[in-house]
Amino acid sequence: MAANEATLAGSKESTVKGKTTIADSVVASIAGIAAREANGVHAMGGGVSRTLGAVRGKMPGADDSARGVQVEVGEKQTAIDLGIVVEYGTPITETAGNIRSNVSEAVESMTGLDVVEVNIGVLDVFVPGAEDEETGESPRVE
């Protein structure tokens, strides 16, 4: 088994009949989607990551749900690091708490892994009216 996969052995019956492995990328995707669902999250990842994600997002079938997410997955536990951009005016500590809750619940319920920590790095603040790297929208006045 590769180092980047988790093995989940539920009941004795499931271990007799086989094992389930969950790749890091699966946990990262689940965490990224759950983090984006929290109020006040404008985007995930740093400037370069967001720019590349915007280009990738224009390609058919592109999935950037794991952008801004790093995970470390063990056999029974996982630790998650998130890089976010918050919307201006959003209470950051409240948003971070909501993200931790969303991510922990989603990852634990979908994978059965115990989420031991969710670390959040606030990388930027999105100010409405400034150029948005993802949409390419320009400010109304120059």
N, C-alpha and C positions, 0 to 999 in steps of 0.2 A: 504494500500500500504506500502511496506517495505521501510525503510529509505534509502536503497541503490538503489533505482530506481527513475528515472526521469519521470515525467508526462508531456507530450507535448500536449497542446491543441492549435491546429492551428486555423482554422476558426471555426465559430459557428457551421457550418455543421458537422465538425469532432467531436465536443464535444457533439452534440446531438446524434450522432451515436455511440459514444464510445470514449475511450481514449487510448493512446499509452504509454507504460512504457518501459524505456530503463534501463537495469541493469548497475551497475558500471562496471562489467566485460566486457560489450560490448564497453563502452567508452574506457576502458583501452586497449582492444585489438586493436581498431582503432588507438589510440594514439601510441601504441607500433609499429605497422606496419608502420605508417607514419614516426615515428622517425628513424626507421631502413633504410628508403629510402634516408635519407640525406647523402651526401658524407662525408666521414671521420668518420662515426660511425662504430666502429668495433663490439661492442656488447652492450647489455643492462644489467643493474643490477650489483651488487657488486660481489666480488669473490665467496662467498658461493652460491649466487643466480645463478651465471654462472655455477658453478660446478654442482649444482643440475639440472639446465636446460640442461646441456650437457647429464647427465644421463637420464633425462626424454625424451630428444629429440631422444634417441635411441629406445624408446618404440613406437610401432605402434600407430598411431592416436594421439600422444601427440601434444599439442599446447602450445607453450610458448610465444605467441605474447604479452602477458601482463607482461612478466618478466621485472623488473626494472621500472614498471609504477605503480603509485598510483594516484587515482582520487577521487575527492569529487564532487558528482553530486547533484545538487538541482533541482528544478522544471523547471528552465529556463536557468541555468548557470552551468558551470563546471570549476573546477580548476584541473590542471594536474601537477604532479611531476614526473620527469624522472631521472633515474640514468644511465649514459652512460659511455662507454669506447671509447675513441677516438684513431684513428690511429696516430702514431708518425709522426710529420711533418704537421699535419692538423692545420690550423688556428682555434683555439677553438671558438673564438667569432663569426667567420663567420659560422662555423658549427652549433653553438647554434642558430643563427638567422635563418638558413635554417630549423632546426628542429622545432623551434617555428612556422614558417610559414607553413610547411608541416602539423604539428599536428593540428594547428588551423583550417586550410582549410578543412582537412579531417573530423575532428570531427564536425565542424559546418555544413558542407554540408551533411554529412550522418545522423546526429542526430537532427539538428535544434537547438541544445543547443548553447548558447553564451559562448565561451571560454574566461574566464576573466583573466587567467594567465597560463603560461606554465613555470614552474620552472625546471631548468636543473642543475643537480649535476654531474660534471665530476669526476668519481670515480677512473679512471685509464687511463693510456696510453698504448696502445698495441705497442710493439716494434717488428717488423718482425725479425724472427730468434730466438726469445725467445719461450719457450714452450707455445703453445696455449692451454688453458684449455678446449676450446670447441672441438677442433679437436684432441687433444692429441698428436699433432706433436711435436717432440723434436728438439732442435737446431741441426744444421749440425755438429758442433764440440763440444767437451766436454773439 
